[in-house]
Amino acid sequence: MNEQDANEPAAEEDLIDINSPEALEDPDFDERFAELVIERDEFKDKFMRALADAENSRKRSERDRREAEQYGGSRLARDLLPVFDNMRRAIEAIPEESRETNKAVIEGVELTMRELINVFKKHGIVPISPEVGDRFDPQHHEAMFEAPLPGTNAGDIIQVSADGFMLHDRLLRPAKVGVSSKVGS
């Protein structure tokens, strides 16, 4: 069977009823039947592969869509983290004696900071806020320095320089910490 014959529909007279006596008497019947079975199996294999490819493409595009929805804003979020850091530093830098005279300004900055945190949470950005004395976790913390500190164990956090942040289940920025290198007291 040539390429052109495979693409053209069979003429009515070319069709053979495999149960008819003529089919059983045809000397080429077994060979033609075997060729048709092989061709059918090839088409079935191509069809099954095409179905599998279509399903894989559907799953991949769904996964890509979900990731774009969850993590598409990660660059913007990363760019906003210094704003968070600067606002926190500004609040912490206000001397206690000037808090009463600048009460309205301080309250405005604190409200803005809370709103920024609320927006972060709304978009799946959660702060990693380690405390002094916590164990260093390389999955969530970045050691900025190591120093021996009496009364601590090696691997204890001795200073927190900046909070870290998670975007859903991905690390957006590790918390920047100082770690004790001293063993025992």
C-alpha positions as CSV (number, residue, x, y, z in Angstrom):
1,M,0.0,0.0,0.0
2,N,1.6,3.3,-1.0
3,E,1.3,6.7,0.6
4,Q,-1.4,8.0,-1.7
5,D,-3.5,4.9,-1.1
6,A,-3.3,5.3,2.7
7,N,-4.6,8.8,2.5
8,E,-7.5,8.2,0.1
9,P,-10.7,6.5,1.2
10,A,-11.1,2.9,-0.1
11,A,-13.5,2.5,-3.0
12,E,-16.6,0.4,-2.3
13,E,-15.3,-2.4,-4.6
14,D,-11.9,-2.5,-2.7
15,L,-13.6,-3.3,0.6
16,I,-13.7,-7.0,1.5
17,D,-15.9,-8.6,4.1
18,I,-13.4,-10.7,6.0
19,N,-16.1,-13.3,6.6
20,S,-16.9,-13.8,3.0
21,P,-15.7,-16.8,1.0
22,E,-13.8,-14.5,-1.5
23,A,-11.7,-13.1,1.4
24,L,-10.7,-16.6,2.5
25,E,-9.8,-17.6,-1.1
26,D,-7.8,-14.5,-1.8
27,P,-4.1,-15.5,-1.6
28,D,-3.0,-12.0,-0.5
29,F,-5.7,-11.7,2.2
30,D,-3.5,-12.8,5.1
31,E,-0.8,-10.4,4.1
32,R,-3.2,-7.5,3.5
33,F,-4.9,-8.2,6.8
34,A,-1.6,-8.2,8.7
35,E,-0.6,-4.9,7.0
36,L,-4.0,-3.4,8.1
37,V,-3.5,-4.7,11.7
38,I,0.0,-3.1,11.8
39,E,-1.3,0.1,10.4
40,R,-4.2,0.2,12.9
41,D,-1.8,-0.4,15.7
42,E,0.5,2.4,14.5
43,F,-2.5,4.8,14.3
44,K,-3.7,3.7,17.8
45,D,-0.2,4.3,19.2
46,K,0.0,7.8,17.6
47,F,-3.5,8.6,18.9
48,M,-2.6,7.5,22.4
49,R,0.6,9.5,22.4
50,A,-1.3,12.6,21.1
51,L,-3.8,12.2,23.9
52,A,-1.0,11.9,26.5
53,D,0.8,15.0,25.0
54,A,-2.4,17.0,25.2
55,E,-3.0,15.9,28.8
56,N,0.6,16.8,29.8
57,S,0.3,20.2,28.1
58,R,-3.0,20.9,29.9
59,K,-1.4,19.9,33.3
60,R,1.7,22.0,32.5
61,S,-0.2,25.0,31.5
62,E,-2.4,24.7,34.7
63,R,0.7,24.5,36.8
64,D,2.3,27.4,35.0
65,R,-0.9,29.5,35.5
66,R,-1.0,28.7,39.3
67,E,2.7,29.5,39.7
68,A,2.3,32.8,37.8
69,E,-0.7,33.7,40.0
70,Q,1.1,32.9,43.2
71,Y,4.7,33.9,42.4
72,G,4.3,36.4,39.5
73,G,4.6,39.4,41.9
74,S,7.8,38.2,43.6
75,R,10.0,40.9,41.9
76,L,7.7,43.6,43.1
77,A,7.5,42.1,46.6
78,R,11.3,41.8,46.7
79,D,11.5,45.5,45.7
80,L,9.2,46.5,48.5
81,L,11.2,44.8,51.3
82,P,13.6,47.6,51.6
83,V,10.6,50.0,52.2
84,F,9.6,47.7,55.0
85,D,13.1,47.7,56.4
86,N,13.4,51.5,56.3
87,M,10.1,52.0,57.9
88,R,11.0,49.6,60.7
89,R,14.4,51.4,61.2
90,A,12.6,54.8,61.3
91,I,10.3,53.6,64.0
92,E,13.1,52.1,66.0
93,A,15.3,55.2,65.7
94,I,12.8,57.6,67.3
95,P,14.2,58.5,70.7
96,E,11.8,57.9,73.6
97,E,11.9,61.6,74.7
98,S,10.7,62.9,71.3
99,R,7.8,60.3,71.0
100,E,5.3,62.6,72.7
101,T,6.1,65.7,70.6
102,N,6.0,63.7,67.3
103,K,3.1,61.5,68.3
104,A,1.0,62.1,65.1
105,V,3.9,61.5,62.7
106,I,4.9,58.3,64.6
107,E,1.4,57.1,64.6
108,G,1.1,57.7,60.8
109,V,4.3,55.8,60.1
110,E,3.2,52.9,62.3
111,L,-0.2,52.8,60.6
112,T,1.5,52.8,57.2
113,M,3.8,50.0,58.4
114,R,0.8,47.9,59.6
115,E,-1.0,48.5,56.3
116,L,2.1,47.3,54.4
117,I,2.2,44.1,56.5
118,N,-1.5,43.6,55.8
119,V,-0.9,44.0,52.0
120,F,2.0,41.5,52.3
121,K,-0.2,39.0,54.1
122,K,-3.0,39.4,51.6
123,H,-0.6,38.4,48.8
124,G,1.0,35.5,50.7
125,I,4.1,37.3,51.9
126,V,4.8,36.3,55.5
127,P,7.6,37.7,57.6
128,I,10.2,35.4,59.1
129,S,11.0,37.0,62.4
130,P,13.6,35.0,64.4
131,E,14.3,35.9,68.0
132,V,17.7,36.1,69.8
133,G,18.3,32.6,71.2
134,D,16.5,30.7,68.4
135,R,18.5,28.1,66.5
136,F,20.0,29.1,63.1
137,D,18.1,27.6,60.2
138,P,20.0,27.8,56.9
139,Q,16.7,27.3,55.1
140,H,15.3,30.6,56.5
141,H,18.3,32.5,57.8
142,E,21.4,34.1,56.4
143,A,24.4,34.3,58.7
144,M,25.8,37.8,58.4
145,F,28.5,37.2,61.0
146,E,29.7,34.6,63.5
147,A,31.0,35.6,67.0
148,P,31.6,33.9,70.3
149,L,29.2,35.0,72.9
150,P,29.3,33.7,76.5
151,G,26.2,31.9,77.6
152,T,25.2,30.7,74.1
153,N,25.7,27.6,72.1
154,A,27.2,27.4,68.6
155,G,24.4,28.0,66.1
156,D,22.3,30.2,68.4
157,I,21.1,33.5,66.9
158,I,22.7,36.3,68.8
159,Q,21.4,39.3,66.7
160,V,18.7,39.9,64.1
161,S,19.7,42.4,61.5
162,A,16.6,42.1,59.2
163,D,13.5,40.0,59.0
164,G,13.2,37.5,56.2
165,F,10.1,36.8,54.1
166,M,8.3,33.8,52.6
167,L,6.1,34.1,49.5
168,H,3.6,31.3,50.0
169,D,6.0,28.3,50.3
170,R,9.1,29.9,48.7
171,L,11.8,31.9,50.4
172,L,11.6,35.5,49.2
173,R,14.5,36.8,51.4
174,P,16.2,35.0,54.3
175,A,16.3,36.7,57.7
176,K,19.8,38.3,58.2
177,V,21.2,37.2,61.6
178,G,24.3,37.0,63.7
179,V,25.2,33.5,64.9
180,S,27.1,32.4,68.0
181,S,30.3,30.4,67.4
182,K,30.9,29.6,71.1
183,V,30.2,26.2,72.4
184,G,28.8,26.1,76.0
185,S,29.0,28.8,78.6
